[in-house]
């Protein structure tokens, strides 16, 4: 029996004590001082944006389900963030109303044997799924697969990357386990993917009640055994993280049944934990997307 299996069995036995009293709590925002310190670094760099949140999806064996990390002191309130149409501060998005995205192929290979072509195809399919939602007139402009080491967060944390921003949404690739331990204690053992949101300093310029999103970056954990069409399926996790990059939060209640299996109420791509290959959006996913983008760019 592996140490990972022993941990999972112990964890499930503890959860069994919780099941009788209701769902296991998840997605309670936590303050991460290590990530918050990056904002001091950004202030010294003189940039006009700061790190606001990191939202991650987990395996079922972790000590918590997917969570939202607050990287700046906002008290007890979790702020929402959204892009502003035609925002001149987002020079990387171009003059139109589209949201641009790009994929880093330098970090596109996985330790489990997938090539950057494999992962790029899965990511492109996930992005197309969101663009195809009928209620929204949101163009997602694909800037392509770039053979360059992209990623502002990884640059700040010393894992390569780049100090330059190239798109509204960057799939920055598969990073080593230690990167995910920065996001959450022991995160390398249970985080599959994480989306970082940067917001412009100065708050809400268009009065929509949300902080203005500058850009978002998505990272995948190279410690996981990644597959195409099987657990852990790249497209399933990319679809979830792309949802975060398009301003969706986690959705649904996650709990364990008495037999130790997961119960998701309702099942959705935006559930806080990975449960199965899921490459199609559910009603709640579409509803969340429409509420964010249905009237875009008005």
C-alpha positions in Angstrom: 0.0 0.0 0.0 1.4 3.4 -1.0 1.7 6.3 1.4 -0.8 8.2 -0.9 -3.3 5.3 -0.5 -2.8 5.1 3.3 -3.4 8.9 3.5 -6.5 8.6 1.4 -7.9 5.9 3.7 -7.2 7.8 6.8 -8.7 10.9 5.3 -11.9 9.0 4.3 -12.2 7.6 7.8 -12.1 11.1 9.2 -14.6 12.3 6.6 -16.9 9.5 7.7 -17.4 11.3 11.0 -18.4 14.4 9.2 -20.9 12.9 6.7 -23.6 12.3 9.2 -23.8 16.0 10.0 -23.9 17.2 6.4 -21.6 18.3 3.5 -17.9 18.7 3.9 -17.1 22.5 3.8 -15.2 23.7 0.8 -14.3 26.9 -1.0 -13.9 29.1 2.1 -11.5 31.8 1.0 -8.2 31.7 2.9 -5.5 34.4 3.1 -2.1 33.4 1.8 0.7 35.7 3.2 3.3 34.2 0.8 1.4 35.0 -2.3 0.3 38.4 -0.8 4.0 39.3 -0.4 4.2 39.2 -4.2 2.1 42.4 -4.3 4.9 44.2 -2.4 7.2 43.0 -5.2 4.8 44.3 -7.8 4.6 47.7 -6.1 8.4 48.0 -6.3 8.2 47.2 -10.0 5.8 50.1 -10.4 3.1 48.1 -12.3 -0.6 49.0 -12.3 -1.9 45.7 -11.2 -1.8 43.3 -8.2 -2.5 39.6 -7.5 -6.0 39.2 -6.1 -6.9 35.5 -6.0 -5.7 32.0 -6.9 -8.5 29.5 -7.4 -7.6 25.8 -7.5 -9.3 22.5 -8.3 -8.2 19.3 -6.3 -8.3 15.6 -6.4 -10.7 13.9 -4.0 -7.9 12.7 -1.8 -6.7 16.1 -0.6 -7.2 17.7 2.8 -9.7 20.1 1.3 -11.7 20.6 -1.9 -11.0 23.3 -4.4 -10.5 26.6 -2.7 -10.0 30.3 -3.4 -6.8 31.9 -2.0 -7.0 35.6 -1.3 -3.6 37.3 -2.0 -4.4 40.8 -0.7 -6.0 41.9 2.5 -9.7 42.4 1.9 -11.0 41.5 5.3 -13.7 38.8 5.4 -15.3 39.7 2.1 -14.3 37.8 -1.1 -14.3 40.3 -3.9 -15.5 39.4 -7.4 -13.5 40.3 -10.5 -14.4 40.8 -14.1 -12.9 42.1 -17.4 -13.9 45.6 -18.5 -14.8 45.7 -22.3 -12.6 48.0 -24.4 -10.3 48.6 -21.4 -7.3 50.5 -22.8 -5.2 49.3 -19.9 -5.3 45.8 -21.3 -3.0 46.6 -24.2 -2.4 42.8 -24.8 -6.1 42.3 -25.7 -6.1 44.6 -28.7 -8.7 47.3 -29.6 -11.8 45.1 -29.8 -14.1 43.5 -27.2 -12.6 40.0 -27.4 -10.8 38.1 -24.6 -7.4 36.9 -25.9 -5.8 33.7 -24.8 -2.4 32.0 -25.5 -0.8 28.7 -24.7 2.8 28.1 -23.6 4.2 25.0 -25.3 7.6 25.2 -23.6 6.0 23.9 -20.4 3.4 21.9 -22.3 4.9 18.4 -21.9 3.8 16.4 -18.9 5.9 14.1 -16.7 3.3 11.4 -17.4 4.3 11.3 -21.1 1.9 13.7 -22.9 3.4 16.0 -25.5 2.8 19.7 -25.8 0.7 18.9 -28.9 -1.5 16.5 -26.8 -2.1 19.1 -24.1 -2.5 22.0 -26.6 -5.2 20.1 -28.4 -7.1 19.5 -25.1 -6.8 23.1 -24.0 -8.0 24.4 -27.4 -11.0 22.1 -27.2 -11.8 23.4 -23.7 -11.6 27.0 -24.8 -13.8 26.3 -27.8 -16.4 24.7 -25.5 -16.8 28.0 -23.6 -16.8 30.1 -26.7 -19.6 27.9 -28.2 -22.1 28.8 -25.4 -25.0 30.2 -27.3 -26.2 33.0 -24.9 -22.9 34.8 -25.1 -21.5 36.9 -27.9 -18.0 36.7 -26.4 -15.1 36.2 -28.9 -12.2 34.2 -27.5 -9.3 35.1 -29.7 -6.7 32.3 -29.9 -3.2 33.8 -30.2 -1.8 30.4 -30.7 0.6 27.9 -29.2 3.8 29.8 -28.4 7.2 28.1 -28.0 8.2 30.6 -25.3 8.3 30.3 -21.5 5.3 32.4 -20.5 3.9 33.0 -17.0 4.1 36.1 -14.8 3.4 34.3 -11.5 6.1 31.7 -12.2 8.5 34.5 -13.0 7.8 36.2 -9.7 8.3 32.9 -7.8 11.5 32.0 -9.7 10.3 29.2 -11.9 11.2 30.7 -15.3 8.3 32.5 -17.0 8.3 36.0 -18.3 7.9 39.5 -16.9 5.7 40.4 -19.9 2.0 39.9 -20.4 0.9 38.6 -23.8 -2.9 37.9 -23.4 -5.9 38.2 -21.2 -5.7 34.5 -20.4 -2.5 32.5 -20.4 -2.3 28.7 -20.2 1.2 28.8 -18.7 1.9 25.0 -18.7 2.9 22.2 -16.3 5.0 23.3 -13.4 6.9 21.3 -10.7 5.3 20.3 -7.4 7.0 22.9 -5.3 5.1 25.7 -7.2 1.8 24.3 -5.9 3.1 24.0 -2.4 3.2 27.8 -2.5 -0.5 28.0 -3.3 -1.5 25.8 -0.4 0.4 23.7 2.3 1.2 20.4 0.6 -0.6 21.6 -2.5 1.6 19.5 -4.8 -0.2 16.3 -3.5 -3.8 17.4 -4.3 -4.0 20.5 -6.5 -4.5 19.7 -10.2 -4.8 23.2 -11.6 -4.8 26.8 -10.4 -5.9 30.1 -12.0 -4.4 33.3 -10.8 -6.4 36.6 -11.2 -4.6 40.0 -11.3 -6.7 43.1 -11.0 -5.9 46.7 -11.8 -5.2 48.9 -8.8 -7.8 51.5 -8.4 -10.9 49.3 -8.1 -14.0 49.4 -10.2 -13.7 51.7 -13.2 -17.1 50.9 -14.9 -19.3 50.7 -11.8 -20.3 47.1 -12.2 -19.5 46.2 -8.6 -16.5 44.2 -9.4 -12.8 44.8 -9.4 -11.3 45.2 -12.9 -9.5 42.2 -14.0 -6.1 42.8 -15.7 -5.2 39.3 -16.8 -5.4 35.6 -15.6 -2.9 32.8 -15.7 -3.5 29.0 -15.5 -1.0 26.4 -14.3 -1.2 22.6 -14.2 0.5 20.3 -11.6 3.1 18.1 -13.2 3.1 15.8 -10.2 -0.3 14.4 -11.3 -0.6 11.5 -13.8 -2.2 13.3 -16.8 -4.1 11.5 -19.5 -6.3 12.3 -22.5 -9.8 11.0 -22.0 -9.0 9.3 -18.8 -8.2 10.4 -15.2 -6.6 12.9 -14.9 -8.0 14.2 -18.1 -6.3 17.4 -19.4 -9.4 18.7 -21.1 -11.6 18.3 -18.0 -9.2 20.3 -15.8 -8.5 22.9 -18.6 -12.3 23.4 -19.0 -12.7 24.0 -15.2 -9.7 26.4 -15.0 -10.8 28.2 -18.2 -14.1 28.8 -16.4 -12.2 30.6 -13.7 -10.4 32.6 -16.3 -13.8 33.7 -17.6 -14.9 34.9 -14.1 -16.7 31.8 -12.9 -16.3 30.6 -9.3 -16.7 27.1 -7.9 -20.3 25.8 -7.9 -22.2 23.1 -6.1 -21.9 21.2 -2.8 -19.3 18.5 -2.5 -19.6 15.8 0.2 -18.8 12.2 0.8 -21.5 9.5 1.0 -21.3 6.8 3.7 -19.6 4.4 1.3 -16.8 7.0 0.7 -17.9 8.0 -2.8 -18.2 11.6 -3.8 -21.6 13.3 -3.9 -21.9 16.4 -6.1 -25.0 18.6 -5.8 -25.3 19.3 -8.7 -22.6 17.8 -10.9 -20.9 20.6 -12.9 -17.6 21.4 -14.6 -17.2 24.1 -12.0 -17.4 21.7 -9.0 -14.5 22.3 -6.6 -13.0 18.8 -7.0 -12.2 16.5 -9.9 -14.6 13.5 -9.9 -14.7 12.2 -13.5 -13.9 13.0 -17.1 -16.3 15.9 -17.9 -15.8 17.6 -21.2 -19.3 19.1 -21.7 -20.8 22.0 -19.7 -23.8 21.4 -17.4 -26.7 23.7 -16.9 -25.1 25.5 -13.9 -21.9 26.1 -15.9 -23.8 27.6 -18.8 -26.0 29.7 -16.4 -22.9 31.1 -14.7 -21.2 31.9 -18.0 -24.4 33.6 -19.4 -24.7 35.8 -16.3 -21.1 37.0 -16.7 -21.1 37.4 -20.5 -24.6 37.4 -21.8 -24.7 41.2 -22.3 -21.0 41.6 -23.2 -19.7 44.1 -24.2 -22.5 46.4 -23.0 
